[in-house]
Amino acid sequence: MNIEAIQASPWVRRWSHLVPRAGTVLDVACGSGRHMRWFAARGHAVTGVDRSAEAIDGLKADFETVLADIEDGPWPFEGRSFDAVVVTNYLWRPLLPRILTSVAPGGVLLYETFAAGNETVGKPSRPDFLLQPGELLQAAAGLRVVAFEDGFLDAPPRFVQRIAAVRETGIAPARHPL
C-alpha cells in the first residue's frame, strides 16, 4: 500500500495546529479517511463525506460519515460549520463557495490539490482538475491566509497548490503560530 494513502498529508500535518482544540473537522472527499484518523487521534470530532460507499464503509464504525455525490447532489452540510475543513487531491470549482462557507468563525481551511503543470508529469491532467496560478488564493478571499504554496513536489512528481487560511473572528488580533 502507498504510504501516502496511510499517512496524513505533510501539509495537513504541518498546519493542523491551527485547528481549535477539540474542534470539529470536515474531510471533503475523504476517501479512506487518512485525515479523519489524523484529527481523531488529536481529539477532534471528525466528519467525512465521499461519494464512494466502498471508501467510507470501513470508517462508519468510528466516525460520522456521509455518503453523498457533492458534485451532482445537494451539499449535505447546509447550515453546519466546522472548526476545520480539509480538502486534499480534490477539486470541483462549483463547490468552493460551499466549502468556504462551512469554515466556522475561528476555523481553518486546509486545502491541497493539483495545479497547472501537472499535465506534464501525470494525472490528473485535465484543466478541470488543475488549479490555475493563484486560484486558491482567490477562492479563499475573505479568509486570512496563514500559508500558501504553489509549486512542484518530487516524490511523487506533481504540481500542487495549497493553502492554510483562517476565518478570523475579529474579536482580537489573532496569533497564528507558524
MARTOR-309009 format. One record per residue: residue in three letters; residue number from 1; x, z, y of N, C-alpha, C in turn. Coordinates in steps of 0.001 Angstrom, whole numbers, always signed. Example, Ala and Ser with C-alpha at 12.3 -4.5 7.8 and 13.67 -1.06 7.14 Angstrom:
! residues 2
ALA|1|+13190|+7800|-5690|+12300|+7800|-4500|+13200|+7800|-3300
SER|2|+12850|+7080|-2250|+13670|+7140|-1060|+12900|+7870|+30
! end
This chain:
! residues 178
MET|1|+845|+0|-1183|+0|+0|+0|+890|+0|+1246
ASN|2|+495|-754|+2234|+1203|-843|+3507|+1203|+528|+4183
ILE|3|+2375|+996|+4617|+2473|+2315|+5238|+1642|+2401|+6510
GLU|4|+1495|+1290|+7248|+683|+1305|+8453|-781|+1534|+8132
ALA|5|-1207|+1155|+6935|-2594|+1380|+6543|-2847|+2865|+6300
ILE|6|-1789|+3635|+6097|-1929|+5054|+5803|-1738|+5885|+7068
GLN|7|-701|+5612|+7819|-355|+6410|+8993|-1103|+5932|+10230
ALA|8|-1368|+6875|+11097|-1946|+6531|+12389|-931|+5696|+13171
SER|9|-1430|+4850|+14007|-589|+4028|+14867|+361|+4908|+15683
PRO|10|+1617|+4495|+15823|+2541|+5264|+16670|+2003|+5440|+18100
TRP|11|+1298|+4448|+18621|+714|+4546|+19959|-337|+5661|+20000
VAL|12|-1205|+5684|+19010|-2241|+6717|+18944|-1595|+8090|+18774
ARG|13|-613|+8186|+17905|+77|+9472|+17725|+744|+9906|+19033
ARG|14|+1370|+8966|+19715|+2108|+9259|+20952|+1201|+9859|+22029
TRP|15|-35|+9369|+22144|-906|+9766|+23241|-2073|+10659|+22825
SER|16|-2129|+11076|+21587|-3245|+11906|+21127|-3273|+13283|+21789
HIS|17|-2146|+13710|+22369|-2149|+15000|+23075|-3055|+14983|+24309
LEU|18|-3446|+13797|+24771|-4336|+13696|+25927|-5787|+14037|+25574
VAL|19|-6120|+14025|+24295|-7490|+14319|+23868|-7738|+15816|+24029
PRO|20|-8826|+16183|+24715|-9121|+17607|+24885|-9149|+18348|+23541
ARG|21|-8637|+19569|+23551|-8583|+20403|+22343|-9958|+20491|+21694
ALA|22|-10005|+20240|+20381|-11235|+20286|+19583|-12283|+19285|+20067
GLY|23|-11855|+18266|+20795|-12776|+17280|+21327|-13291|+16330|+20253
THR|24|-14324|+15606|+20605|-14917|+14619|+19710|-14190|+13289|+19851
VAL|25|-14036|+12592|+18727|-13297|+11327|+18710|-14145|+10263|+18028
LEU|26|-14261|+9113|+18668|-14914|+7949|+18071|-13839|+6931|+17724
ASP|27|-13819|+6512|+16466|-12902|+5470|+15996|-13718|+4204|+15787
VAL|28|-13513|+3223|+16655|-14263|+1966|+16628|-13581|+1005|+15661
ALA|29|-14375|+400|+14774|-13843|-468|+13720|-12829|+329|+12910
CYS|30|-13285|+1457|+12397|-12404|+2479|+11814|-11732|+2077|+10509
GLY|31|-12256|+1071|+9812|-11630|+666|+8557|-11559|+1822|+7583
SER|32|-10397|+2048|+7009|-10228|+3091|+6003|-10058|+4482|+6594
GLY|33|-10069|+4605|+7925|-10096|+5913|+8563|-8766|+6563|+8856
ARG|34|-7706|+5781|+8990|-6403|+6403|+9231|-6376|+7218|+10518
HIS|35|-7067|+6760|+11561|-7087|+7524|+12810|-8076|+8676|+12735
MET|36|-9131|+8514|+11973|-10059|+9628|+11766|-9328|+10788|+11101
ARG|37|-8550|+10477|+10090|-7792|+11518|+9382|-6779|+12197|+10314
TRP|38|-6111|+11401|+11133|-5122|+11934|+12070|-5762|+12961|+12996
PHE|39|-6896|+12596|+13599|-7533|+13501|+14551|-8207|+14682|+13863
ALA|40|-8798|+14470|+12716|-9411|+15586|+11977|-8358|+16628|+11612
ALA|41|-7169|+16190|+11242|-6085|+17113|+10896|-5644|+17934|+12103
ARG|42|-5986|+17491|+13285|-5640|+18203|+14516|-6829|+18962|+15085
GLY|43|-7887|+19115|+14290|-9013|+19949|+14684|-10106|+19266|+15474
HIS|44|-10122|+17944|+15474|-11151|+17214|+16204|-12310|+16832|+15290
ALA|45|-13508|+16819|+15852|-14668|+16270|+15152|-14604|+14761|+15331
VAL|46|-14657|+14008|+14232|-14471|+12566|+14317|-15686|+11804|+13799
THR|47|-15890|+10668|+14415|-16941|+9739|+14020|-16298|+8373|+13909
GLY|48|-16644|+7649|+12879|-16118|+6301|+12724|-17246|+5314|+12551
VAL|49|-17050|+4127|+13091|-18027|+3058|+12921|-17303|+1824|+12396
ASP|50|-17927|+1171|+11434|-17380|-60|+10876|-18534|-835|+10266
ARG|51|-18371|-2148|+10153|-19422|-2956|+9539|-19240|-3102|+8036
SER|52|-18133|-2604|+7521|-17852|-2713|+6097|-18233|-1424|+5367
ALA|53|-19275|-1507|+4545|-19684|-351|+3744|-18555|+62|+2810
GLU|54|-17856|-903|+2275|-16741|-622|+1368|-15654|+203|+2061
ALA|55|-15375|-139|+3318|-14327|+566|+4062|-14695|+2015|+4317
ILE|56|-15936|+2288|+4667|-16300|+3654|+5056|-16872|+4500|+3921
ASP|57|-17134|+3901|+2767|-17676|+4677|+1647|-16821|+5889|+1314
GLY|58|-15522|+5732|+1325|-14635|+6834|+986|-14502|+7884|+2076
LEU|59|-15112|+7648|+3233|-14998|+8568|+4364|-16231|+9445|+4531
LYS|60|-17352|+9033|+3941|-18638|+9687|+4185|-18648|+11174|+3867
ALA|61|-17914|+11587|+2853|-17930|+12994|+2451|-17261|+13899|+3487
ASP|62|-16326|+13366|+4253|-15536|+14192|+5163|-15827|+13980|+6647
PHE|63|-16458|+12854|+6989|-16614|+12506|+8397|-18005|+11946|+8670
GLU|64|-18371|+11965|+9951|-19565|+11233|+10353|-19173|+9753|+10383
THR|65|-19863|+8956|+9611|-19600|+7520|+9606|-20885|+6782|+9927
VAL|66|-20729|+5669|+10599|-21867|+4841|+10958|-21572|+3422|+10485
LEU|67|-22433|+2921|+9631|-22345|+1536|+9176|-23143|+695|+10153
ALA|68|-22475|-175|+10897|-23165|-973|+11912|-22367|-2222|+12228
ASP|69|-23093|-3287|+12481|-22476|-4517|+12973|-22499|-4431|+14494
ILE|70|-21433|-3944|+15081|-21392|-3703|+16522|-21207|-4981|+17334
GLU|71|-20997|-6089|+16658|-20883|-7355|+17367|-22231|-8050|+17499
ASP|72|-23048|-7961|+16474|-24339|-8660|+16491|-25536|-7729|+16537
GLY|73|-25301|-6433|+16426|-26391|-5470|+16458|-26283|-4570|+17668
PRO|74|-27177|-3599|+17762|-27129|-2674|+18909|-25956|-1706|+18795
TRP|75|-25507|-1221|+19933|-24460|-207|+19976|-25067|+1090|+19448
PRO|76|-24545|+1632|+18362|-25177|+2785|+17721|-24945|+4121|+18432
PHE|77|-24210|+4123|+19532|-23881|+5378|+20214|-24453|+5432|+21626
GLU|78|-25529|+4705|+21848|-26173|+4698|+23156|-26515|+6135|+23557
GLY|79|-26098|+6521|+24756|-26378|+7866|+25248|-25386|+8922|+24789
ARG|80|-24451|+8570|+23927|-23434|+9521|+23467|-22112|+9223|+24148
SER|81|-21333|+10264|+24340|-19978|+10065|+24847|-19035|+10922|+24011
PHE|82|-17768|+10558|+24056|-16750|+11178|+23211|-15541|+11550|+24055
ASP|83|-14838|+12578|+23601|-13631|+13004|+24310|-12476|+12040|+24107
ALA|84|-12591|+11203|+23098|-11624|+10119|+22889|-12330|+8971|+22196
VAL|85|-11999|+7771|+22614|-12426|+6567|+21925|-11150|+5831|+21544
VAL|86|-11018|+5565|+20253|-9818|+4949|+19698|-10192|+3574|+19143
VAL|87|-9429|+2579|+19540|-9640|+1218|+19038|-8264|+636|+18734
THR|88|-8069|+182|+17496|-6814|-485|+17154|-7110|-1740|+16349
ASN|89|-6342|-2771|+16635|-6426|-4042|+15900|-7838|-4609|+15875
TYR|90|-8538|-4476|+16988|-9907|-4973|+17081|-10182|-5388|+18516
LEU|91|-10844|-6528|+18670|-11231|-6996|+19998|-12530|-7782|+19902
TRP|92|-13531|-7300|+20601|-14786|-8032|+20800|-15142|-7798|+22257
ARG|93|-14777|-8751|+23098|-14875|-8579|+24546|-16250|-8120|+25036
PRO|94|-17358|-8650|+24493|-18657|-8176|+24992|-18887|-6677|+24792
LEU|95|-18132|-6055|+23912|-18283|-4632|+23613|-17456|-3733|+24538
LEU|96|-16515|-4300|+25256|-15623|-3487|+26093|-16372|-2565|+27062
PRO|97|-17407|-3023|+27767|-18119|-2092|+28664|-18747|-916|+27925
ARG|98|-19289|-1134|+26746|-19884|-39|+25954|-18810|+955|+25504
ILE|99|-17673|+424|+25100|-16572|+1289|+24680|-16157|+2190|+25841
LEU|100|-16001|+1618|+27027|-15591|+2409|+28196|-16645|+3429|+28583
THR|101|-17906|+3065|+28516|-18994|+3992|+28832|-19011|+5171|+27872
SER|102|-18505|+4981|+26679|-18504|+6039|+25669|-17415|+7091|+25883
VAL|103|-16510|+6855|+26817|-15464|+7831|+27128|-16056|+8874|+28072
ALA|104|-16096|+10123|+27627|-16664|+11231|+28406|-15779|+11580|+29594
PRO|105|-16335|+12233|+30614|-15501|+12748|+31699|-14413|+13662|+31111
GLY|106|-13181|+13431|+31502|-12049|+14162|+30956|-11550|+13593|+29643
GLY|107|-12242|+12567|+29140|-11882|+11949|+27869|-10856|+10846|+28038
VAL|108|-10399|+10334|+26903|-9312|+9359|+26901|-9685|+8132|+26072
LEU|109|-9224|+6993|+26525|-9316|+5747|+25775|-7926|+5433|+25244
LEU|110|-7821|+5277|+23929|-6576|+4840|+23295|-6875|+3512|+22630
TYR|111|-6329|+2450|+23167|-6665|+1107|+22711|-5371|+347|+22474
GLU|112|-5306|-317|+21327|-4130|-1116|+20975|-4597|-2290|+20128
THR|113|-4306|-3498|+20591|-4659|-4660|+19784|-3734|-5827|+20110
PHE|114|-3990|-6917|+19465|-3119|-8087|+19560|-3255|-8778|+20908
ALA|115|-2172|-9401|+21331|-2124|-10050|+22632|-1670|-11500|+22494
ALA|116|-1903|-12235|+23575|-1467|-13628|+23640|+10|-13706|+23274
GLY|117|+359|-14699|+22493|+1708|-14855|+21954|+1702|-14611|+20460
ASN|118|+730|-13825|+19991|+677|-13508|+18558|+456|-14754|+17709
GLU|119|-137|-15767|+18291|-360|-17017|+17557|+954|-17661|+17125
THR|120|+2069|-17266|+17737|+3372|-17832|+17376|+4020|-17117|+16196
VAL|121|+3469|-15961|+15811|+4092|-15187|+14731|+3152|-14883|+13568
GLY|122|+1868|-15163|+13722|+943|-14865|+12628|-489|-14738|+13097
LYS|123|-1258|-13967|+12335|-2672|-13778|+12639|-2891|-12366|+13164
PRO|124|-3911|-12219|+14028|-4826|-13249|+14477|-4138|-14234|+15413
SER|125|-4668|-15439|+15410|-4082|-16483|+16241|-5105|-17136|+17165
ARG|126|-6387|-16870|+16947|-7429|-17438|+17823|-7459|-16701|+19154
PRO|127|-7556|-17424|+20244|-7605|-16789|+21570|-8721|-15751|+21702
ASP|128|-9818|-15917|+20950|-10921|-14947|+20993|-10466|-13552|+20607
PHE|129|-9404|-13462|+19815|-8937|-12180|+19293|-7612|-11728|+19890
LEU|130|-7198|-12373|+20973|-5923|-12044|+21612|-6150|-11726|+23092
LEU|131|-5709|-10563|+23509|-5821|-10188|+24913|-4895|-11037|+25771
GLN|132|-5368|-11402|+26926|-4569|-12128|+27890|-3763|-11117|+28718
PRO|133|-2670|-11555|+29374|-1853|-10623|+30153|-2700|-9802|+31135
GLY|134|-2546|-8490|+31061|-3255|-7589|+31970|-4727|-7389|+31677
GLU|135|-5247|-8025|+30641|-6682|-7951|+30378|-7154|-6536|+30071
LEU|136|-6381|-5787|+29343|-6773|-4418|+29020|-6755|-3535|+30268
LEU|137|-5837|-3788|+31161|-5824|-3065|+32443|-7088|-3345|+33232
GLN|138|-7501|-4607|+33275|-8721|-4967|+33989|-9944|-4332|+33344
ALA|139|-9987|-4325|+32020|-11124|-3757|+31306|-11235|-2254|+31563
ALA|140|-10112|-1584|+31747|-10099|-131|+31937|-10187|+273|+33405
ALA|141|-10534|-672|+34272|-10694|-339|+35691|-11704|+800|+35803
GLY|142|-11379|+1777|+36623|-12238|+2946|+36761|-11703|+4141|+35985
LEU|143|-10803|+3891|+35056|-10133|+4969|+34348|-8729|+5116|+34931
ARG|144|-8158|+6284|+34775|-6780|+6492|+35227|-5831|+6100|+34103
VAL|145|-5040|+5089|+34343|-4096|+4610|+33338|-2890|+5543|+33315
VAL|146|-2659|+6122|+32143|-1513|+7006|+31956|-337|+6206|+31390
ALA|147|-659|+5250|+30519|+392|+4416|+29924|-185|+3056|+29567
PHE|148|+646|+2038|+29702|+242|+679|+29362|+1475|-78|+28904
GLU|149|+1298|-864|+27853|+2373|-1743|+27383|+1788|-3085|+27002
ASP|150|+2564|-4105|+27225|+2180|-5462|+26862|+3464|-6161|+26447
GLY|151|+3645|-6352|+25124|+4897|-6938|+24688|+4936|-7233|+23203
PHE|152|+6144|-7295|+22682|+6393|-7713|+21313|+6963|-6561|+20499
LEU|153|+6465|-6401|+19282|+6991|-5417|+18331|+7544|-6167|+17129
ASP|154|+8663|-5661|+16588|+9354|-6357|+15499|+8787|-6151|+14105
ALA|155|+8340|-4943|+13793|+8031|-4643|+12389|+6620|-4104|+12208
PRO|156|+5693|-4895|+11742|+5788|-6330|+11537|+5755|-7063|+12880
PRO|157|+6255|-8295|+12904|+6307|-9026|+14171|+4899|-9294|+14709
ARG|158|+4673|-8847|+15977|+3366|-9048|+16592|+3461|-8807|+18094
PHE|159|+2587|-9456|+18811|+2416|-9228|+20241|+1248|-8275|+20402
VAL|160|+1431|-7233|+21205|+378|-6245|+21389|+197|-5899|+22860
GLN|161|-968|-5377|+23121|-1270|-4788|+24415|-1919|-3446|+24093
ARG|162|-1509|-2403|+24802|-2059|-1088|+24504|-2117|-236|+25759
ILE|163|-3107|+665|+25728|-3360|+1485|+26906|-3774|+2884|+26485
ALA|164|-3378|+3834|+27294|-3885|+5200|+27222|-4423|+5475|+28618
ALA|165|-5730|+5705|+28712|-6364|+5877|+30016|-7384|+7004|+29943
VAL|166|-7506|+7747|+31034|-8349|+8938|+31076|-9475|+8739|+32091
ARG|167|-10671|+9200|+31725|-11777|+9237|+32693|-11677|+10589|+33404
GLU|168|-11179|+10562|+34604|-10955|+11805|+35332|-12272|+12430|+35772
THR|169|-12244|+13750|+35889|-13444|+14482|+36271|-13561|+14630|+37771
GLY|170|-12452|+14529|+38481|-12470|+14666|+39932|-12508|+16106|+40401
ILE|171|-12475|+17045|+39470|-12542|+18460|+39835|-11237|+18929|+40449
ALA|172|-10132|+18583|+39876|-8812|+18981|+40368|-7827|+17893|+39971
PRO|173|-6703|+17815|+40638|-5710|+16826|+40224|-5320|+17068|+38761
ALA|174|-5514|+16064|+37966|-5208|+16197|+36534|-3724|+16016|+36301
ARG|175|-3235|+16772|+35341|-1837|+16636|+34911|-1860|+16077|+33507
HIS|176|-1495|+14844|+33383|-1476|+14166|+32082|-29|+14103|+31609
PRO|177|+360|+15005|+30696|+1762|+15034|+30259|+2209|+13723|+29642
LEU|178|+3382|+13301|+30032|+3968|+12108|+29450|+4879|+12524|+28334
! end
